[in-house]
Amino acid sequence: MFPKSNSLRVARGLLLAAGTTAGLSACYVIPIAPDGSPAWQYLPPGVAAPAPAVALPAVAPAAPTMTVMPQMPQMPQMPQMPTSYQARLYPMNAQAAQTGQLVAIITDLNTGRGMLSMNLAGEYLSGEATRVSDGHPGFGSVYEKVLKSPIQVKPGVPRGVANATGSRGTWVNCEYVLEGGGRGTGACLMSNGAAYQIHFGS
């Protein structure tokens, strides 16, 4: 009885082993490392190695973007409007006394330059006026001829020269000093020898 029992046990064991082998012949258990590669170096014959996981490059965080606001264009400074002064010319010698007091218009363009215009016995004279520096050559010569004394002007006080000509060939040469507030004084010599002292402003 015992030999037969042992034979059955052996037969059953062989069948179980064969069935297990047949069931596992189509499957393999492959340990995988955390990076996706096989945990062992060699695989059973006929088994393809799985492709290792490709590590993607780390993407750097995008740099913060700066929004540059366009600068508002600066408004150009508006040029100052021209200022006109009425100048009164008073006779200083006999030639000037023949025509009497004259009126001239000095227009300051606020650029260091201006215009001079006047009417002399029906002749229209026009020209320009220009600011000059303290050391302008010859400045003061008209003053000295008209007022018979050298001009006394403090350094830095604005001063200028003005010239005008007429349609009949008459010309006038003037010098002036600004005293502030649109006021000023000056002197003029005409081509006929007439001499005048100027006062302008209110």
Sequence and secondary structure as in RCSB ss.txt:
>XXXX:A:sequence
MFPKSNSLRVARGLLLAAGTTAGLSACYVIPIAPDGSPAWQYLPPGVAAPAPAVALPAVAPAAPTMTVMPQMPQM
PQMPQMPTSYQARLYPMNAQAAQTGQLVAIITDLNTGRGMLSMNLAGEYLSGEATRVSDGHPGFGSVYEKVLKSP
IQVKPGVPRGVANATGSRGTWVNCEYVLEGGGRGTGACLMSNGAAYQIHFGS
>XXXX:A:secstr
 HHHHHHHHHHHHHHHHHHHHHHHTT     B TTSSBSSS   TT                             
       EEEEEEEEE SHHHHTT  EEEEEEE SSSEEEEEEEETTEEEEEEEEEE TT TTTTHHHHHHHSS 
    TT  EEEEEEEETTS EEEEEEEEEETTEEEEEEEETTS EEEEEE  
